[in-house]
Amino acid sequence: MKNFGIVYHPLNEGASALAVEIESFLLSRGLSAWLCSAWEGDTLQENLPLMDCAITVGGDGTILRTAQAIAPHAVPIIGINLGKVGYLTEIEPDVAIEKLTLVLDGGGWDDERAMLEAVLFDDDNNEIRSFNVLNDIVIARGEIARIINITAAVNGEVLTTYKSDGVICATATGSTGYSMAAGGPILHPQSPDYVLSPIVAHMSFDKILIISPESVVRLQVSAIHKAVLSIDGHISLPVNGGWSIEVRHSDVKTCFRRVNPKGFYATLEQKLKR
């Protein structure tokens, strides 16, 4: 790896300062490096040809924005944690240069994560927009505090109509986020399965399902009031009644370059207590 993009959280002064420090370190090693705000996804995409690896400086949200921008390109991500939890980031800022030196000297290992593909359709089944998703897809009620009806079908067979605040489709990576808070299970990060969870179901089917990677989920909204579609917590779109979202396992994966020893369960409790 010779060309690095350093993606930082623009509202975190510590993140921008550390990003500049990392840039200077990489340049001193004779490598190419450039800086970009995590909120400038278009700029990040334009510079993809100049990037062999992305170094994120911030929290998990910074990684999610970066992963969204660089998909489907096979660019590994190294995460430096200035956030609160750090499920996805792993390197603490005080050892960032030390750990990056290890990677540059050939150390570390690759951690591949499954993604979902989500396609939004209007009521005439015309495709509006598609996404690759690392964490989760959420369809939730909008400004009006009333439940919405979402009809879920799996592989073309209707499962149920949720009467709820919304529905979550989470990857294994996203299973420790909003899905877990809604009562969902924690999947191992390398699992290709995904989770279908209703949010506060009211007098309707309230079970949480593990969906196999071969299965396709279709969620159709039927509500007088608009719902909201959220992708990885930072892309939000209004959804009208009659619109639907089709969710399937994506051929695209996100790859992290890790430096700490492998072990998900050993650190899970510690991260949950943060």
N, C-alpha and C positions, 0 to 999 in steps of 0.2 A: 504494500500500500504506500503510494507516494503522494496522492492528492487528497486533501482532507477538507471537508466542509464543517465548520464549527457553528452549530445552531444554538442560540441562547434565548432565554426568556427575557423579553425586552423591558419588563417592569421590575426585574430583580437586579439591583445594582451589583450585587455580588456575582451574579451570573455573567454580566457583561465584562466585569473586571477579570474574572477567571478566564473567560473566552479569549480576551486579549493576551493574557499570560500564556495560554495554551498555544495560541497562534505564534507568539514569539519563540516558544520552545520548538515547535515544529519547523519553523523557518531556520532556526539555529542548527537543525539536523539536516538541512539541505532539502527539505520537503516543501511541497506546495500547500498553502492553507488560505482560506478565506472565511469571512464572518457573515452570518445572516441571522436576522431575527426569526424566531419560530413563527411569527405572525405574518411572514412574507413568503407564503407558500409558492407563489408564482416565481419569485426570485430564486427560491430553492430549486424549483423544477428546471428553470433556465440554466442553472449551473450544474445540473446533474452530469453532463459530459466531463466536467472538471473535478469529479469526486469519486474516489475509490472507497471512501469511508466517511460516515457522518458521526461527528462527536456532538452529543447534545449536552447542554449545560443548563440545568433547570430541574423540573420534576417530571413525573410521569406524563403530565399534560404536554410538556415540550416534546417528549418522545412520540406521543400519539399524533401530534401535528406533523412532526417530521416523517413518521411512517406513512401518513396519508399522502404527503407531498411526493415522496420518492417511490411509492408503489406505482407500477410493478417492477421497478428496476432493482436488481439484486445488489443493493448497496448495504453493507453491514452497518450497524449502529453501535456506538459505544456511549453508554449513558453515565453522566456524572451527576450525582444527586444533590440538588439544592432544594428539593421539595420536602414534604412532610413524611411520606410513607416510603416511597421508593420500591414499589413492586417490580418495576421495569428497569429503573436505574440501579446501579450497584456500586459505583465507585464514589467514595466520599471525597469532597474537594481537597482536603489536606493531603491526600495521597494521589491526587490526579496525575501529576507529572511522573511520579514513580510507576504507577500502573500503566500509563501510556508508554513509558520506556519499555516495560515488559512486552507490550503488544508489538512495538516496533522491532523488538529483538526476536520476534517469532513466537512469543508465548500466547496463552489464552486458548479459548475454544469457541466454536460456533453454536449458538442456541437459536434454532429455527422455531418460529411460532406460526401456527395456522391462522389464516384470516378468513373472513366471510365476504361474500359479494352480495351487495344489496342493490336492487333496482327498483326505483319508484315509478309507478304507472298511474296515469290519470283514469277517469271513469270510463274512457273509451279504450283502455288498455294500450295507450300510447306511452312509450318510454319517455320519462322526463329527465332522469339523471341516474347514474350508477356510481357506486362507491366500493372501494376495498376497505374493509373494516378490521382493525386490530383488536379493539376492545369490545364495543357493544353497539347495538342498534336499539333505540328506544322510540316507541310510538306512545305519546302521552297526551292527556288533555291539555288544552291551551289555556287561554286567559280565563275562561269560564270554569268555575270550580264544580263541574258536573262530570259524572262518569261518561265514558265513551264505550261504544260497542265495537269490538274488533273480532271479525270472524277469521279463525285460523284454520288453514288446511295444510295437511302434510302429504306430499306426493299426490296432490289432486284430490285427496279425501278430506272432507270437512271434519275437523276435530271438535270444535266448539265455537261458540260466540262468547268471548270474554266481555263481561260488563264490569269495567274496572277503571282505575286511573290510567292504565296503559299496559303495554307489554314490552318485555325486554328479550332480545336475542343476544346472548353473550358468547364470545369465544372462550376457550379455556383460559386465555390470558385475561379476559374481562370478567371471569367468574369470581374474582376476588374484589370486584368493584360494586357497582350498583346492583347487579344481580344477587350478590351475596347479601347485601343490605335488605333486599326484598325476600330473603329466605332461601335463595338458591344454593346449590352445592358448590364446593370448590373442586375444580378439575385440575389434574396435573397439567402444567404448562405445555407439555408436548402432545397432549391429547388432541386429536382432530375433531372430536365431538363438540357440539355446542349446546347451549342451554336456552330453553324457552320458558320464560317466567311471567306470569301476570302480576301487575302491581295493584295491590289492595283489591282483589276481586270481590264483587258484591253479588251475592246470591247467584253465582255462576261457577263454572269449573275453575277450581283454584289450584290445581296440581301443577308442579313444576316438572318439565320433561327434559330428558337428555336426548338430543337429536343426533343421529348418526351422520357422518360426513357425506353419505350417499343421498341423504334426504333433502328435499326442497320444501321450505315453509313459505306459505303465502298468507299475508295478513291484510285483510281488507277492512277499511274504516267505514263505519256507517254512523254518522253523527251529524246533528244539526249544526253544532258548533265545531269550528276547526280544531283539528288535532295538530300536534307538532312532532316532526321526525327529527331525532337527534342522532348524529353519527359521531361516535368516539368523544362525545361530550363537548365538541367545539363547532360542529356544523349543525345548524338548525334550519329546518324548512317547514312551512305551513303545509298541512295535508287536509284536503277537502273530503267530505263524505263521498264514498264511492271509489276513492283512490285506494291503491294497494301497494304493498312492498313485498317483493319476492326475495327470499334469503336463501343462499346456498353456500356450500363450502367453496372457497376461492382457490384457484390454481396458484395464486400469488401468496408468497410467504414473507414475513418479516424476519430478518436475520440479525441477531445481536452478537457482538464479539464480547465474550465474557473473560474475566481474569480471575475471579474468585472460584474456589473449588465447587464442583457440581453438588447440588443438594437443595432441593426445594423444601422438603418437610422440616429440615433442621432449622430453617430461618422463618418458617411460616408464622409460628406463634409470636416471635419477636416483632415481625412486621405488623401483625394484627393488633399488638398492644400500643403501637405508636399513636 
